[in-house]
Amino acid sequence: MESILPKSANILPYTLIVGQKQLKLALELAYIAPRIGGVLLSGQRGTGKSTAVRAFTKMMSGKLPVTLPINATEDRVVGGWRIDKLMRSELEPQPGLLKDANSSLLYIDEVNLLDDHIVNIILDVTSTGVLEVQRDGQNEQLLVSFTLVGTMNPEEGGLRPQLLDRFGLMVSVTAETNEDERVKILETVLEFDRAVTEFNSGKSSSYINKALEEDQKRKDVLEKAREKFYSVKMPKNIARNCVKLAAGVKAEGNRGDYIIALAARAYAALQGVEQVTNEHVATVAQLALQHRHPECLQNNQMLWNEKYQQLVTDILNLEGD
């Protein structure tokens, strides 16, 4: 296999990323089940959030994610008219970033600093799959599908509860503290740096080639899981447990019930099984519910403690398994 790593990108292959299992799982689940509505990554700088997102997008679509700037206007997001043509009294549509992200990933860095109105528009399109573009009396509806990922540093301010709830999954990203894992991360980065240097000097890199082959295998797994998603059965007792969990953490409304069910079904599809079990629900419970309980909504802190984990264990009756 010929190495195809772009010299300008030098993006770490997804399968080489060490640790951050919850982050990677959330990205994969949101791809398998787009109606999950996106992933919010909360954590300090330097914890690998952007690296993982870029690597995942590169693996799945062959390109880097479409990135939304903090100062983006509504026209830039949904589409409008080309300004240079408009100044010459010519009307030529300008596709927005949401259309550019179709079949790929839309990345919003520091989403907590973005205008709430813009965030609402993006979340609506993510959940419905329909982009409505209005230009001077013209109304166009486009079908779009993309994985939405937002990152935020909670020390710089949080999201309003109404917006926080709209993200399907949330991951609290922390720096790795295990020394052995940190050594693995360091060794991987150093080896990748060496391989990229060789590649950019014209040499073939078996290290990069092997990693790209592994990425292709993982991509195939995820695409197959996405195709099989709706064929995975959701038993009534498992659906009832999803409702009990959302109610147990005092999540407002019905969105928590729906998201945990979607995520559990996506995880079952990823595992290649035909039916959702309590174990699948337990695996995704924190991702789907940790940003919906009252303590989090009050202060934007990811307080998923032993109390909530015990609630999951009790409702799903996993202690005797």
PyMOL commands that set and color helices and strands:
alter all, ss='L'
color gray80, all
select helices_A, chain A and resi 14-16+21-32+34-36+49-61+74-78+83-86+97-100+111-113+116-128+154-156+161-164+179-200+206-231+236-248+255-271+278-289+294-299+306-316
alter helices_A, ss='H'
color red, helices_A
select strands_A, chain A and resi 39-42+66-67+79-81+93-95+105-108+130-135+138-143+147-152+169-172
alter strands_A, ss='S'
color yellow, strands_A
deselect
rebuild
show_as cartoon
